[in-house]
Amino acid sequence: MRVLFGVLLVALLSACATSTGGGRISEKDQVAAATQAWIDAMGSHDPERVVALYAPEAVLWGTTSPTLRDNPATVRDYFNLLTRVPPDYKGVLVEQRIRVYGDLAINTGTYTFIGPARDAADKPIRRQARFSFVYRNRNGRWLIVDHHSSAVPPP
């Protein structure tokens, strides 16, 4: 009886540790981390690092793209612009709203791009953009399957 009680106690404590966080990251936090990984990859200026965050069937409407990108080659082509930006070019995540629906998640929000355009004093111009990322969880990894980004219009 004592052995059974001990086993049940260990099982109960283990379940409590898992359900209260015990090292497990929530799905919303995982999606937030995937979005931050995209921001960080953009700041690395490495197109391959960015493209690795997209599923092979991903669709991209880039902020400055006149065309829909719907395969890895065209997504890579869009992000090749990162090889030509100045060292201070980066994106900054401003706000996000994450919703998770099973193995799909949507993150909608805004980010600010700093550069590559410059003002008259040669300072990088800040451009706000809004985004929608759709992620799909594949083997524990949230990959982008749809990404739309557009410039925020002036007030």
Residue, then its C-alpha position, 0 to 999 in steps of 0.5 A: m500500500r505504501v509503495l502504491f501511495g508513493v507512486l501516486l504521489v510522485a505521479l501527482l507531483s510530476a503532473c503538477a510540475t508540468s501543468t504549472g510550467g515546470g520547464r514547459i514553454s506555452e505554445k503562445d510563447q513558442v510562437a512568440a519565440a518563432t517570431q523573434a527568431w524571424i526578427d533576429a534572422m532579418g538582423s543577421h542579414d543572412p537570407e538562408r537563416v530567414v528562409a529556414l523559418y519558412a515551410p517549403e509550401a509557404v506563401l509570402w507577400g513581402t512589404t516591398s514585393p510587387t509579387l506573391r512569393d509561393n515557393p522556396a526559391t522566390v521567398r529566398d529571392y525576396f530576402n536576398l535583399l538582406t545581402r545589400v543592406p547596411p550593417d545598421y539595418k534591422g527590424v524591431l518587434v513592436e506588438q503582437r497578438i498570438r492565437v493558437y489553434g491546435d497545430l496552427a497559430i496566427n501572429t498579427g502585429t507590427y514591427t519597425f524596420i530601421g533602414p536601409a533608406r536614409d534621410a538627408a543627414d544619412k540617418p536610417i529611416r524608420r518604417q512601420a509595417r504590419f504583419s500577419f504570420v501563420y505558423r504550423n507546428r511540424n515536429g515541435r517546430w513552428l514554421i511560417v506557412d503564410h506571411h503578409s507584411s504591408a507598410v503602415p499608412p500615414p495617419 
